[in-house]
Amino acid sequence: MKTKIVLAAVLLFVGHLSKAQTQSTNPLRLGVSVSPGMSLGDKTGFTLGADLRLQQRFAKNISWILTTGYTHFFSRTFDVQTPTGVVPTDISYGFIPLKAGVKAFLTPALYVAGEAGAAYSTQSTDNKFSFVYAPSVGTIIGNHLDLSAKYEDFTINNNTKQLALRIAYGFKW
C-alpha cells in the first residue's frame, strides 16, 4: 500500500513539473472583434469591420500583434455630372487587411498600438491592393474585454479613412 501511495505522489509531482515546463509565461492570445465606425471621406459614411488578432508579449509591457479581418465602407449617395445630366451614384469599398504591429502598455489596463500592412480591395477594379496603417489607444477591462479607438487609413483613396471603436473579446491559448 505504501508503495502505491509513494508511486502516486511521484507521478503527481512529475506531472506537475511537466505541466509547469510546458506553460509559457507569455501565452498567445486570440482576439475576436467588431469595429463600428465612421468614414472620414465625403463619398462614404458608416463603416463596419470584424477581425481576428493574435497577440503575444515579448517584453515587459510590449506585445506583437497580427491582425486580419474585413472592413466595409458603406456608400453615401452623391451626384455625378455626366454629359447627359446629373446621375445619383453610390460607391462602397471593402477590404481584407493583413497588419502587423506592436501594442505598448502604459499601465496594466491602458495601451497604445500601431499596425501597418497591406489590404486587398474586394470592390476596386483598377488597384486591388492598398497600404493600410492604424494607430489606436485602448483599455483592457477584466481579463477578456478589449476596447480601443482607432484611426485607420486604407491609402487607396481619400474615401477609405475611418475612425472606429474596436470591441474585442480575447482568449488565451
N, C-alpha and C positions, 0 to 999 in steps of 0.2 A: 504494500500500500504506500509506504514511504517513497519507494522508487517511482511510482506513478505520479505522486504529488510533486516530487522534485523534477521529473520529466515535464510535467505540465507547466511548472513555474519556469523552467528553462525555455520551453517552446514559446510561452507568452513573452518572456524577456527578449528572445531573439526576434520574435515577430514585431515587438515594439521598436527594437533597434532598426530593423529593415524598413519599417514604415517611416521612421524619422529620417533615414537616409534618402528616401525617395521623395519626401515632401520638400518642395522648393520654398525658399524664403521670399521669393519674388514670383508668385503664381501668375500665370497667364489669365487675363480677364477677357471676356467676350461681352460687348455691349450691343444691345438692340435698341434702336431709337426711331422716333418720328420727329420731323422738323417742320412745323408750320412757319411760314414767313411771308415777307412782302418784298416784291421786286423793287429795285431802285431804278429800273428802266421805265421809259414812258409808254412802251408798247405792250408790256406785260404787267400783271397785277399780283395776285396771290401766288405763293409758291408752296409746294408740299414735297417733303422728301422723307426717305426712310433709309437707314443704313445699319451696317454691321461694323463693329470696331473691335480690333484686337489691341490689347494694351498690356505692357509688361514693364515693371520698374527695372531700371538698370543703374540708377544711382539713388542716393538717399531720398531725394524729393523729385526725381525726374523719371518719366516713363516714355518709351517709344510708343507710337500709335500707328496703326494701319487701318484705313477706313475704305469701304466700298458701299455702294447702295444705288439709289435712284433719286433724282431731283427733277421735279416738273415745274416749269414756269407757265402758269395759266394765262391765256391771252386776254387782252383788252381790245375791244373793237375800236378801230380808228379809221379815219377816211384817207384814202389814197387818191390823188388826182391822176387820171388817165386821159388819153386823147378823147375818149368818149364821155368823160364826165367823172364825177366823184364816185368811188366804189368803196363801200364799207369792207374792211379787211380785219382779220384777226390772225395773230401769229402766236403759237405756243412753242416752247422748247422743252426738250427732255434730255437729261444727261445721266450717264453711268460713270461716276468718278472712281478713280483709284488714287488715294492720297496717303502719303507717309508724313509723319511729323513727330513732334515732342510735346509733352504735357509737363509743365513745371508747377509743382505745388508750393504756393506761397505760405499756406498754413495747411494743416491736415485736411481741411474741407474746402479751401479756395485755391483755384488754379488758373493759369493762363496756358493756352495751347496755340500751336501754329502747325498748319498742314499745307502741303503742296503736292501737286501731281498732275495727272492727265485725266481728261474726261472724254468719253465717247458720246457724240451727239446722236440722239435717236431720231431727230427731225431734220437736221440740216442736210442739204443735198450737195452743197459745194465743199464745205470743210467739215469733216467728220470728227476731228479731234480738237480739243481746246486745252490750254493750260488752265489749271484751277488752283487757287490758294484760299485759305480760310483761317484767319486769326479768330480766337474766341477767348472768352472768360467764363468760368463756371464754378459750380459748387457741388460737392458730394453730400447727399443727405442720407444718413444711416450708412449701411454697408452696400446698398444696391442702386439707389436713385442718383442720377447724374443730370443736372440741369445746367445748360450753358446758353449764352447768347453769342451768335457768330455772324461775322460778315463773310460772305463767300462770293468770289468773283470767278465766273467762267469767262475767260477773256476773249471768247469767240466774237462777241459784240457788246454794245453798250446796254442791251436789254437783259443781260444774263448776270446781273449782280443782285445779291439779296441780303437782307437782314433776317435771321431766323432764330427761333428758340428750339434748341435740341433737348428733347426729353428722352432720357435713356434709362434702361434697366440693365445692370451689369451682373454677370455670373463669373465666379472663379472656376478655373479649370484645374 
